Amino acid sequence: MNNIVLIGMPGVGKSTVGVILAKELGYQFVDADLLIQKQEKRLLKEIIAQDGVDGFIKIENQVNASIEAEHTVISTGGSVVYGKEAMEHLKEIATVIYLKLSYQALRKRLGNLKNRGVVLRDGQTLKDLYEERVVLYEQYADIVIDEENKGIEETLQCIIDAL
């Protein structure tokens, strides 16, 4: 088991931190959202618009459950934790790191959710989503990195120290 999986809410920096972490460790980098877009030949927001939230989650689950990698940092979409098969698979092949940010800090970072392809159900607020997912992130995480008031460099250092 020599992979690292980053989980957490949209906007916490999974992709940004993931790329730099991969460079630091001499690992490959895989962005699961890009794998989904490649397989589906559609943007995330198009999949959500066309197949609905549940359809998207099903595709995300299948793509993440089939990732085969070694010495790789894998950045996942914020909704990956809804996929039981995906999470069981990722926990088997990797150390799962939850990049944690308070709701207040997250709201500041995010701006317009729809443009980010964030999986929100009708009538669901960011706060609802946050509270629903935090439980799952904590359940699946091997390591929790609190990003509150940390820049990318500090977050990276915390991850490297934790590993």
Disulfide bonds with the S-S distance in Angstrom:
none
